[in-house]
């Protein structure tokens, strides 16, 4: 964990105070260069979720920029930081375009989800947008978010659905809780499992139902066999 010497509470003209956390030093250096080139102030760097939390509490920055798959889980850090520092915005910066990571991050309180493959020179404007009340989101992810959240209600899973019949009791429990909007960490705590075990169950379900993502699995699990035109997963 590093903190620049002489760091104070003052903000450069037009700048944003940022805590940056990623377990790859090379990535941190590239991101920091892009931010500081546009007048932003990186007031601390960390390589783990706990370091990100500690730095955020110490500096009360405008934004915390988090990797997801770093030691301790960036999603867990996001939840803790938004709980303890509601005035600080959290934005995920990750290589993962996985639905599970995306939706778990948003449910944990993140105000943005950006992919590392994009030009880092766009980061300062994206973070300024977050502080102005906008969501920072990679374009390719917007459609998925609209599909997930535009429905006013979530239809309950149907235990007698064809899809449900392919799942074990534990797989059903995991998917039902995720379908209710719980994060992977929440499900793990509820069922006394490790988060990695929850992810394994989800992967197994996707394979059994022959679908590519959780939302497609949820759709199948919500289908009533009495509904006309229901399509069964292929054996």
KACORFEN-V38897 format. One record per pair of residues at least 4 apart in sequence whose C-alpha atoms are under 8 Angstrom apart, sorted by the first residue. I is the first residue (numbers start at 0). GAP is how many residues later the second one is. Records with the same first field share a line. If there is no record, write none. Layout:
I = GAP ; GAP
This chain:
0 = 43 ; 44 ; 45 ; 46 ; 50
1 = 42 ; 43 ; 44
2 = 4 ; 40 ; 41 ; 42
3 = 39 ; 40
6 = 36
8 = 50
10 = 4 ; 5 ; 6 ; 30
11 = 4 ; 27 ; 28 ; 29
12 = 26
13 = 25 ; 26
14 = 23 ; 24 ; 25 ; 26
15 = 23 ; 24 ; 25 ; 46 ; 47 ; 112
16 = 23 ; 24 ; 25 ; 26 ; 44 ; 45 ; 46
17 = 22 ; 23 ; 24 ; 25 ; 26 ; 43 ; 44 ; 45 ; 46 ; 47
18 = 23 ; 24 ; 25 ; 26 ; 27 ; 33 ; 36 ; 37 ; 42 ; 44 ; 45 ; 46
19 = 8 ; 12 ; 22 ; 24 ; 25 ; 26 ; 32 ; 44 ; 45 ; 46
20 = 7 ; 24 ; 25 ; 26 ; 27 ; 28 ; 30 ; 31 ; 43 ; 44 ; 45 ; 46
21 = 5 ; 6 ; 23 ; 24 ; 25 ; 26 ; 44 ; 45 ; 48
22 = 23 ; 24 ; 25 ; 44 ; 47 ; 48
23 = 4 ; 23
24 = 4 ; 22
25 = 4
26 = 4
27 = 4 ; 17
28 = 4
29 = 4 ; 90
30 = 4 ; 89
31 = 4 ; 10
32 = 4
33 = 4 ; 86 ; 87 ; 89 ; 90
34 = 4 ; 5 ; 6 ; 7 ; 86 ; 88 ; 89
35 = 4 ; 5 ; 6
37 = 86
39 = 84
42 = 16 ; 18
43 = 11
44 = 7 ; 10
45 = 5 ; 6 ; 9
46 = 4 ; 5 ; 23 ; 24
47 = 4 ; 22 ; 23 ; 24 ; 25 ; 26
48 = 4 ; 21 ; 22 ; 23 ; 24 ; 25 ; 27 ; 28
49 = 4 ; 22 ; 27
50 = 4
51 = 4 ; 12 ; 14 ; 25
52 = 4 ; 24 ; 27 ; 28
53 = 4
54 = 4 ; 5
55 = 4 ; 5 ; 8 ; 25 ; 29
56 = 24 ; 27 ; 28
59 = 25 ; 28
60 = 27
61 = 25 ; 26 ; 27 ; 69
62 = 25 ; 26 ; 27 ; 28 ; 64
63 = 24 ; 25 ; 26 ; 27
64 = 25 ; 26 ; 27 ; 28
65 = 8 ; 12 ; 24 ; 25 ; 26 ; 27 ; 28
66 = 7 ; 25 ; 26 ; 27
67 = 5 ; 6 ; 7 ; 24 ; 25 ; 26 ; 28 ; 33
68 = 4 ; 5 ; 25
69 = 4
71 = 4 ; 5
72 = 4
73 = 4 ; 18
74 = 4 ; 26 ; 29 ; 30 ; 33
75 = 4 ; 32 ; 109
76 = 4
77 = 4 ; 12 ; 27 ; 30 ; 31 ; 32
78 = 4 ; 29 ; 30 ; 31
79 = 4
80 = 4 ; 5 ; 7 ; 9
81 = 4 ; 5 ; 6 ; 7 ; 8 ; 26 ; 27 ; 28
88 = 21 ; 22 ; 41 ; 42
89 = 19 ; 20 ; 21 ; 22
90 = 19 ; 20 ; 21 ; 22 ; 23 ; 45
91 = 13 ; 18 ; 20 ; 21 ; 22
92 = 20 ; 21 ; 22 ; 23
93 = 19 ; 20 ; 21 ; 22
94 = 20 ; 21 ; 22
95 = 5 ; 19
96 = 4 ; 5 ; 18 ; 44
97 = 4
98 = 4 ; 45 ; 114 ; 115
99 = 4 ; 84 ; 114
100 = 4
101 = 4 ; 11
102 = 4 ; 42 ; 80
103 = 4 ; 78 ; 79 ; 80
104 = 4 ; 5 ; 8
105 = 4 ; 5 ; 6
106 = 74 ; 75 ; 76
107 = 75
110 = 19 ; 24 ; 25
111 = 18 ; 23 ; 24 ; 25
112 = 23 ; 24 ; 25
113 = 4 ; 22 ; 23 ; 24
114 = 23
115 = 4
118 = 4
121 = 4
122 = 4
123 = 4
124 = 4
125 = 4 ; 10
126 = 4 ; 9
127 = 4
128 = 4 ; 5 ; 6 ; 7
129 = 4 ; 5 ; 6
136 = 4 ; 5
137 = 4
140 = 4
141 = 4
142 = 4
143 = 4
144 = 4
145 = 4
146 = 4
147 = 67
153 = 25 ; 26
154 = 67
155 = 66
156 = 19 ; 61 ; 64 ; 65 ; 66
157 = 6 ; 63 ; 64 ; 65 ; 66
158 = 5 ; 6 ; 62
159 = 4 ; 5 ; 64 ; 65
160 = 4 ; 59 ; 60 ; 61 ; 62 ; 63 ; 64
161 = 4 ; 59 ; 63 ; 70 ; 71
162 = 4 ; 46 ; 57 ; 58 ; 69 ; 70
163 = 8 ; 57
165 = 42 ; 43
166 = 4 ; 5 ; 38 ; 41
167 = 4
168 = 4
169 = 4
170 = 4 ; 30 ; 31 ; 34
171 = 4
172 = 4
173 = 4 ; 13 ; 24 ; 27 ; 28
174 = 4 ; 27 ; 43
175 = 4
176 = 4 ; 5 ; 10
177 = 4 ; 5 ; 6 ; 9
178 = 39
181 = 4 ; 5
182 = 4
183 = 4 ; 11 ; 14 ; 15
184 = 4 ; 10
185 = 4
186 = 4 ; 6 ; 8 ; 11
187 = 4 ; 5 ; 6 ; 7 ; 9 ; 10
188 = 4 ; 5
192 = 4 ; 5
193 = 4
194 = 4
195 = 4
196 = 4
197 = 4
198 = 4
199 = 4
200 = 4
201 = 4 ; 12
202 = 4
203 = 4
204 = 4 ; 12
205 = 4 ; 5 ; 6 ; 7 ; 8 ; 11
206 = 4
208 = 8 ; 24 ; 25
209 = 23 ; 24
210 = 5 ; 6
211 = 4
212 = 4
213 = 4
214 = 4
215 = 4
216 = 4
217 = 4
218 = 4
222 = 4 ; 7
223 = 6
224 = 5
225 = 4
